[in-house]
Amino acid sequence: MTANLSLPPRAWLVVALLWVVALLNYLDRVMITTMRQSLMEAIPMTEAQFGLLTSVFLIVYALLSPFAGFLADRFNRSKVIIWSLLVWSVVTWMTAHAKTFEQLLVTRALMGISEACYIPAAFALIVDYHRGTTRSLACGIHASGVSFGSGLSGLGGLLAERHGWTFPFNLFGLVGIVYCVVLVFTLRDAPQTETTGAAPKVRFGEAIVSLFGSGSFLLMFVFWGLLSVAGWGVVGWMPTYLGEQFHLSQGKAGLSATAYLNTAIALGLLIGGFWADRWSRTRKRARILVPVIGLCIAAPGVLLAANSPVLVLAIAGLMIYGLARPFTDANMMPILCMVSDQRYLATGFGVLNMFACLVGAATIYVGGMLRDAHVDVAHIFRFAAGGLIVCAVLMFLVRTKSEQTTT
């Protein structure tokens, strides 16, 4: 059974503060993709160059994630978060003042460096505060900020259309800078306890050796990469599939694929976190089993969406996927706490994040190649459904540190 530890002061305040940062993290990174027409009219570039703006961010973000996670393990987590937000907000503001494509490319690379420092540090700080039966729900609530940030990224395109492409970058850059001031006075690292003790000094090489010396971490590494393949396959190609299968306009297909999905994801994060926390009171492996069950539910949802001749049923399948798939996101850091050395949590999450991003970038490219080869999009979804089942098996095989000790 999981110990029902009393929460330190400010535990839920930290979740609330970081929820806003998570929203800004994804809003600032994604909104550039929603203002393509306005941006290309102001700064001439090819379609390939516009795509490169996203690719360079993703590559830099991925490669820096392990090192960014290490910073949060080595130094003060809250300060890493505040500096990360400050730098990417300044870079967001700087983006509005770019005059050439090359300057835009530099700002996207800088944003990749600064934003890489946030997610590992934020999840690590949350589990520092939430050590008992609130851990998964706290992580799920924080992750819902990512979902809302992605959903609100469309504001970038709307504001660019009405006020020019520089306006949203100026606006949200300044919002982030102001919010940094709030965090300086409110965000603190978790208090040390007899359990946690004084924060030890860690080394990057030792962290990597320790993480990959665990068979369970290796399983999580493969799991997170394969799950990224399935996730990008569904999210990236569902608008295209709905438009072609049901003869929808671009706008209706995009709205059907994202609005319902993001709503289901936000709800799924809360359900998956709450359920895992409650079940963990009586079952040690609850935080592992909840994602397994979620993936087994999500796979049929993808198949329903990909094979239904009726739009309502296809959207229902998409929402089933969106509701059950996030059970993993709410529990990934809590599971990492169960299988890895506590000193290397942020580094470990950064390593997982790196692999998922690189695999995701490759998946997007391969998906485009398959479309050029006139491969039916439904086949991509069937492959994704199969990948979800394989992921469920991989997660089921993960063993906690206590289980490894007793075997």
N, C-alpha and C positions, 0 to 999 in steps of 0.2 A: 504493500500500500504506500502511496505517496504521502509524505508528511504534510500536515495542514499547517504550514508555517504562517505566523502573523506577518502581515505586510509591513515593510518599512514605511515611514512617513513619505508622502509625495509619490507613492508608487503609481497611482492612477493619474495624478497630475502629469507625471513624466510621459505616460501613454498619450494623454491629450495633447501635450506640447509637441510630441514627435509626430502625431497624426497630421498636424498642420505642415510640418517639415516634409513628411512623406508626400503630401499632396503637392507642395511646391516643387519637390524633386522631380516628379513625373510631369507636372504641368510645364515646367520650364524646359525639360528635355524634349517633350513630344510636340509642343505647339508649333514648332517650325514646320512640321510636316503638314499642318493644316492651312498654311498660308502660301502654298506653292505659287499660285498665280501672281499674288501681290509681290512676292519676293523676286520672282523671275522677271517681272516687269521693271522693277527698280534696279536690280543688279543682273545684267544679262549672264546667262549660264545655260549649259546644255542640260538635258534630262539626266545624263550620267553624272554631271557635276552636282546636281541637286541631290541625287541619291547618295553621292559621296559625303554630303554633309551629315547624313545619318550614319553612314558606314564608319566614318572616321571617329565619330563619337562612340559608337558601340565597340569598336576595336580597342580604342584607348581605355575606355571604361572597363572592358573585360580584362585587359592585360594588367591594369593597375589595381584591380580588386583585391588580390591576395596581399599586396603590400599595404594597401589602404586598411585592410582588416588588421594587419599586424600593428599598424600605428595605434589602433584602438585597444589592442591587447597590451601594447608596450607603454602607452601614455594614458592620460585622462580621457575617458570616453566622451564625456560631455563637451570638453574643449575641442576634440576632434570634430564632433558634430557641428558645433557653433562655427568653427573655422571653415568647415566644408560648406555650410549654408552661406556664409559671408562671401567666400570666394566665388561660388557658382552664381550667386545673386549679382555680384559685381560683373562677372563675365556675361550674364544675361543682359545687364544694362549696357555693357560694352558692345554687345552684338548689334544693338540699335544704332551704333555709330560706325559700323563697318561700311566701307564704300566700295570694296571690291570682293570678288569671290574668294580670293586668297585670304583676306582678312576674316571673312566669315568662317573659312575652314579652320583658321587658327583658333577662333573663339569656340568652335565646336570641340576641338581637341582639348582646349583648356577646360571646358565644361565636363568632358569625360574624365579628366584627372580629378577635378574637385568633387564631382558627384559620386565618384567611386568610393570616396571616404565615408559616405553617409550610411548606406544600408547595413553593412556589417556592424558598424559602431552602434547604430540605433537598436538593432535586434539584440546585440550583446548587452546594452544598457538596460533594456526592458527585462531580460531574463535575470539580470543582476538584482533588480528590484522584485521581480515576481518569481520566487523560488519554489512555491508550492502549487496549490490547485487553482491558480489564476494565470499561470504562465501561458498556456495556449490561447486563451481568450484575449489576453493582453497583446500577444503577437498578432492575432487575427484582426483585432481592432486597428492596430497600427498598419497592417497590410491593406486594410480597407481604404486607408488614405491614399495608397498607391492607385487603387481602382478609381477613386473619385478624381484624383489628379489626372489620370488618363482620360476619364470621361469629360473633364472640364477643359481639356486641351483644345477642344473645338472653339473655345473663346478666342484663341489666338487668331484663327481664321476670320472670325466674325469681327473682331476689333480691327484687324488689318484691313478688312474690306471697307470699314467705315471711317477709320482714322489714319490709315497708312500702316505699313508693316513694322515700322519702328515703334509705334505706340505700345503694343503689348509687351515688347521686350523692356522698354523703359518702365512701364507700369509694374510688371511682376518682378523686375530686378530691384526696384525701390521697395516693393512690399517685402521681399526677402531680407533686404538690408535692415529695414525697420524691425522685422521680426527677430533678427539677430540680437538687437538690443533687449527685447523681451527675454530671450533665452539666457542672456548674460546674467540676468537677475533671478531667473527661476529654475534653470536646468542645472542639476548637480549629479555627480556620480553617486551610486548607491552607497549607503554607509557600510563600513566593514563590520563583519560579525566574527564570532568565534569560529564559524564554519568557513567563511571566506578568507579570514586572516588578512595580513598585509599584502598588497598587490605585489606579486613577484615580478622581477625583471625577466623578460623573455627575449629569445633570439629567433630570428626568422628561420634560419636553417633548422634549428631544433624543433620549431613548430611544424614545419613541413614533414620532417622525419617522423615526428610523433603522430601526426594526422594520418599519413599514408602507411604507417605501421599498423594501423587498425584495419582489420578486414571489413568491419562494419562501415567505416568511413569510405573505403573503396567502393562498397556497394552503394552508398549514398551518392558518391561521385558519379558513378555510371547511371544511377537512377535519375539524378537531377539533369544530366545531359540528355538522356532519352526522353524524359518528361518535357524538356524544352523543345525537342523535335516535334512531339505530338502537339504541344501547345501552340507553337508557331504555325504548324500545319493547319490547325483548326481556325485560329484567330486570323491568320493571314489570308486564307482562301475562302472563308465562309461568305463574305460579301459577294465575291465573284460567283460562287456556287448558287447562292440564292437568286442573284440577278439572272443567271443563265437558265436555271432550272424552272423558275417561276415567272420569268419575263418581267422582272422588276426594273425600275429605273435605278441609276447609280445611287441617287439619294435614298430611295426607299430600301434598297438592298443594304446599304451601309448602316442605315438607322436600325433595320431589323436585326442585323448581325451584331451591332454594338450596344444599343440601348438595352435590349433584353438581357444580353450576356453580362454586361457590367452590373446591372441590378442583381442578377442571380449570383455573381461573384461576390459582391459585397455581403449579401445575405449568407452565402456559403462560408465565408471566412468567420462570421460570428457563430454560426451553427457548429462548424468543425472545431473551433476553439472551445466553445462552451461544453460541447459533448465530450471532448477529450479530457478536459479538466475534471468534469464530474465523474467520468468513468475511471480516471486515474486514481481516484480515492480507493477503489477496490481492485483495480487491475493494473499491474506495473507496466504492461505493454500497451496500455490504452492509446497513448500518443502515437504509437506505431500502427496499431490496428485501425484507428479511425481513418488515416489516409488510405490504407489498403482497401477498406470498405468503400471509401469515396471513389477511388479509381475504378473499382469494379462496377460502381453505379454509373460513373461518367462514360465508360466505354460504350455501353448500350445506348446512352444518350447521343453520342457521336454517330453511331450507326443509324439511329432513328432519324437524325437530322440529314444524313447523307442519302437515305434511301426512301424517304417518305414522298409520296406524290402530292401531298397536301401541305400547303405552306404553314398552316397552324400547327400541324404535327412536327414539321421540321423545326419550327421555332421552339416548340415544347422540348424536343430533343436537345436543342442548343441550350436551353435553360437548365435542363437536367445536368448536362455537362458543366455548365457554369456554376451550378449549385454544389455539386459534389467534388469537382476537381480542386477547389481551393481548400479542402480539408487538409491537403498537404502543406499549403503555404502557411496556414496557421500553426502547424506543428513542426515545421522543418528545423527551426532553431531549438525548440525544446527537445527534439530528438537528438540533435547534435550535442546538446548538454548531456544526454544519456549515454553517448558512445565515445566522446572525446574528452581529452584533458581540458579542465575548466580554464586553464591559462590561455588556451588557443581558440576560443570560441569565435571571435571576430575574424581571425585569420582563416579558420576553417570555413566560415560562411563566405568569406571573400574568394577562397579557392573554388567553392561550389558555384558561386556567382560568375566567376570568370569562365568556367567550362560551359555553363548554361548559355551565356551570352555569345561565346564563340560558336557553339553548336547552333544557336538560334540564327546567327548571321549566315552560316552555311546553309541552314534549312531554307531561309528565304531565297537564297541564290539558286539552290537546287530546285525549289518549287517553280521558280521562273523558267528554268531549263525544261522542266516537265511540261509546263504550259506551252512553251515553244514547240515541244514535240507532240503537242495536241493530246496529252494524256488527260483522261477524264478526271475532273477534280474529285469526284466521288471516290476514286481509288486512293487519293491522298488521305481522305477521311477514314477509309477502311484501314489503311496502314496506321494512322494515328490511334484508332481504337485498339488495334493489336498491340501497339506500343504501350498504351495505358495498362493493359493486362500484364505485359512483361514487367512494367514498373511496379505493379502491385505485388508481383512475385518477389522482385528484388527487395522491396521494402519489408515484406514479410520475413525475409531471411536476415534482416538486420538484428543484431543482438546487442543488448545494453552491456555496459561495463560489468554490472553485477552478474548477468547471465554468462558473460565470458569468463568470469572468475570461478563460477561454480561448475563449469563444464570442463 
